[in-house]
Amino acid sequence: MAAVLTHKRGDRFSNRVTWGSPGVVLGATPRAQIRDGSDSLVQELTVTLEPQSGATVGQFVISATAAQTALWPTGTLSCDIQRQAPDPEESSETFMIRVLPDVTR
């Protein structure tokens, strides 16, 4: 079963990710996209590499601003992360983002 993250629409989205084996430096910035049930692109996420030394080797953050997530549809969306060249192109397992409506506005 795929992992499921829960997110409130209109809040900042940020999730720290570790890719690959401990100590393996990422050769290029990965990409991440969120898509709806009809496979339409909802958001190209911002990917920020952590310093590739010490405890943060292989780590990065996927994120979207509050203004961007305010446009996300509620319901369950799909996301994966793709490593780019010069690393071999490879995609992560697909995970779900369950988007809930914001109650307090």
C-alpha positions in Angstrom: 0.0 0.0 0.0 1.3 3.4 -0.9 2.1 6.0 1.8 -0.5 8.7 2.4 0.3 12.2 3.5 -2.5 14.4 4.8 -2.4 18.1 4.0 -4.8 21.1 4.6 -5.5 23.1 1.4 -4.2 26.6 1.7 -1.4 25.7 4.1 2.3 25.6 3.2 3.4 22.1 2.1 6.9 20.9 3.0 8.2 17.4 3.3 11.9 16.3 3.9 12.9 13.3 1.8 16.0 11.0 1.9 16.8 9.3 -1.4 18.9 6.2 -1.7 21.6 4.7 0.4 23.1 6.5 3.4 26.1 8.6 2.3 25.3 8.6 -1.4 25.4 12.2 -2.8 22.6 13.3 -5.1 24.1 14.1 -8.5 21.2 16.3 -9.7 18.1 17.9 -8.3 15.1 15.5 -8.4 11.7 16.5 -9.8 8.3 16.0 -8.1 4.8 16.4 -9.5 1.4 16.1 -8.0 -1.4 14.8 -10.3 -5.2 14.3 -9.8 -7.3 11.2 -10.6 -7.5 12.0 -14.3 -3.6 12.3 -14.5 -3.8 16.1 -14.9 -0.9 18.1 -13.5 -1.9 19.9 -10.3 1.5 21.2 -9.2 5.2 20.9 -10.0 6.7 20.9 -6.5 9.7 23.0 -5.6 12.7 20.7 -4.8 15.5 22.1 -2.6 18.6 20.0 -2.0 20.1 20.0 1.5 23.9 20.4 1.7 25.3 17.1 0.3 27.7 16.5 3.2 27.5 15.0 6.6 24.1 14.0 8.0 22.2 15.6 5.1 23.7 13.6 2.2 20.9 12.4 0.0 18.3 14.7 1.5 16.0 17.3 -0.1 12.8 19.1 0.6 9.7 19.0 -1.6 7.5 22.0 -1.1 4.7 24.3 -2.3 3.6 27.7 -1.0 0.3 28.3 0.8 -1.0 30.3 -2.2 -0.2 27.3 -4.5 -1.9 24.7 -2.3 -5.0 26.9 -2.0 -5.6 25.9 -5.6 -5.2 22.2 -5.0 -8.5 20.2 -5.3 -9.6 18.4 -2.2 -9.4 14.6 -2.3 -6.6 12.2 -2.9 -3.8 13.2 -5.3 -0.8 11.2 -6.5 2.8 12.2 -6.3 6.2 10.7 -7.0 9.8 11.9 -7.2 12.1 11.4 -10.2 15.8 11.4 -10.1 17.3 13.2 -13.1 20.6 12.8 -15.1 23.5 12.5 -14.5 22.0 9.9 -12.1 20.1 7.1 -13.8 16.6 8.3 -14.2 14.5 6.6 -11.6 11.1 7.2 -10.0 10.2 6.7 -6.3 7.2 4.7 -5.3 4.0 6.7 -5.9 2.6 8.2 -2.7 -0.7 9.9 -2.1 -1.5 13.3 -0.7 -4.9 13.5 0.9 -6.0 17.2 0.6 -8.5 18.3 3.2 -10.5 21.6 3.1 -9.3 24.3 5.4 -11.9 24.8 8.2 -10.7 27.9 9.9 -10.5 30.8 7.4 
